[in-house]
Amino acid sequence: MTLTEKEFVLDTLRRAGKSAAVNLQAESPSMTGTELCAAEEYIPDFQAARTAKNMLERKAGQKDGFVCRSSAGRVVRLLQVYDSEIYPQEPEELPAQWGFVWSTDPDKALPFLSLSTSPYAKGDCCTAGGKTWRSKIDTNTWSPETNPEFWEEVKK
């Protein structure tokens, strides 16, 4: 069977994208949250990943666990394996299983999420109250709206 030029290009692009995604998973233990968030186009969607392979079969760990993106766009790392057929909820609803990855890039900031299992480090950014904020401290679980002393507003 002969591929058309368009089919050849699409097939080549698919293979290149898959290769980049596989490489990202292998390199993710040495990547910062900022680097992971910048490479989000190569990070699989959680629901698609869950459908493809149960989280019981994925690698878990604080530094080297499987990386994916929740439907809310948050980059997460699998901390603890679990049966994702029984518990199909998004990572935001299963914070004991997932470690959230934050970025120091204000352009990648997402709405603030208070999780004792995934605190913000000094320099990490979030949004709240229509503003972008940068954490002034490590292990920050305080909201910028209720405890602005732990945050500085980022002027874009």
C-alpha positions in Angstrom: 0.0 0.0 0.0 1.4 3.4 -1.0 0.9 6.3 1.3 -0.1 9.7 -0.2 2.2 12.6 0.6 -0.3 13.9 3.1 -0.6 10.5 4.8 3.2 10.2 4.9 3.6 13.7 6.5 0.8 12.9 9.1 2.3 9.6 10.0 5.8 11.1 10.4 4.4 13.8 12.6 2.5 11.3 14.8 5.7 9.2 15.2 7.7 12.3 16.1 5.1 13.4 18.6 5.0 10.0 20.2 8.7 9.8 20.4 8.9 13.3 22.1 6.2 12.2 24.6 8.1 9.0 25.4 11.3 11.0 25.8 9.6 13.5 28.1 8.4 10.7 30.4 12.0 9.4 30.6 13.5 12.8 31.2 10.7 14.0 33.6 12.6 13.0 36.8 15.2 15.6 36.1 12.9 18.3 34.9 11.6 21.2 37.0 7.9 22.0 37.2 8.5 25.0 35.0 10.2 22.8 32.4 7.3 20.2 32.5 4.7 22.9 32.2 6.5 24.4 29.2 6.4 21.0 27.5 2.7 20.4 28.1 2.0 19.6 24.4 4.0 16.3 24.9 2.2 15.4 28.1 -0.8 13.1 27.7 -4.3 14.0 28.8 -5.2 12.1 32.0 -8.5 10.6 30.7 -6.8 9.4 27.5 -3.9 7.9 29.5 -6.3 6.3 32.0 -8.2 4.7 29.1 -5.0 3.5 27.5 -3.6 2.0 30.7 -4.7 1.6 34.2 -2.8 3.6 36.8 -2.1 0.3 38.6 0.3 -0.5 35.6 2.0 2.9 35.6 5.2 3.9 37.3 4.6 5.9 40.5 7.0 8.0 42.6 7.7 11.5 43.9 10.4 12.1 41.3 9.9 9.6 38.6 6.2 8.8 38.5 4.1 8.9 35.3 3.3 12.5 34.2 0.0 13.6 32.6 -2.3 16.6 32.5 -5.7 16.8 34.2 -8.7 18.1 32.3 -8.1 21.5 34.1 -4.7 21.7 32.4 -2.6 20.9 35.6 0.5 18.9 35.1 0.5 16.0 37.6 2.8 13.2 38.6 1.5 9.8 39.8 2.7 9.3 43.4 0.8 6.2 44.3 -0.6 3.5 42.0 -4.4 2.9 42.2 -7.1 1.3 40.2 -8.3 4.0 37.8 -11.1 1.8 36.6 -12.7 1.9 40.0 -11.6 5.5 40.7 -11.8 7.3 37.3 -11.9 10.8 38.9 -9.6 13.6 37.8 -6.3 14.1 39.8 -7.8 17.1 41.6 -10.3 14.8 43.2 -7.6 12.2 44.1 -4.8 14.4 45.7 -3.3 11.4 47.6 -2.4 9.7 44.3 -1.2 12.7 42.4 1.6 15.3 43.0 0.8 18.6 41.3 3.6 20.4 39.4 3.7 24.2 39.5 5.5 26.6 37.3 7.6 29.7 38.0 6.4 31.1 34.7 3.5 33.6 35.3 2.2 32.8 31.8 1.6 29.2 32.8 0.0 30.1 36.2 -3.3 28.3 36.9 -6.0 28.9 39.5 -4.7 28.4 43.1 -5.2 25.0 44.6 -4.5 24.3 48.2 -3.1 20.8 48.7 -1.0 19.8 51.6 0.4 17.0 49.4 1.5 19.5 46.7 2.5 22.9 48.3 3.8 25.7 46.2 7.6 26.3 46.4 9.2 29.7 46.6 8.8 31.3 43.1 5.9 29.1 41.9 3.0 31.0 40.4 -0.8 30.8 40.5 -3.8 32.9 39.8 -6.5 34.1 42.3 -8.9 37.0 42.4 -8.1 38.0 38.8 -4.4 38.4 39.6 -1.3 36.4 39.1 0.8 35.6 42.2 4.3 34.3 43.0 4.9 32.4 46.3 7.4 34.1 48.6 7.9 31.0 50.7 8.4 27.2 50.3 5.7 24.7 51.3 3.0 27.3 50.7 -0.6 26.1 50.9 -2.0 29.5 51.8 -4.4 31.3 49.4 -3.1 34.6 48.0 -6.6 36.0 48.7 -6.6 35.1 52.4 -2.9 35.3 53.2 -1.3 37.8 50.7 1.7 38.1 53.0 3.0 34.8 51.6 2.6 35.9 48.0 3.6 38.8 45.7 1.6 40.0 42.9 3.2 39.5 39.5 2.7 42.5 37.2 2.6 41.4 33.6 
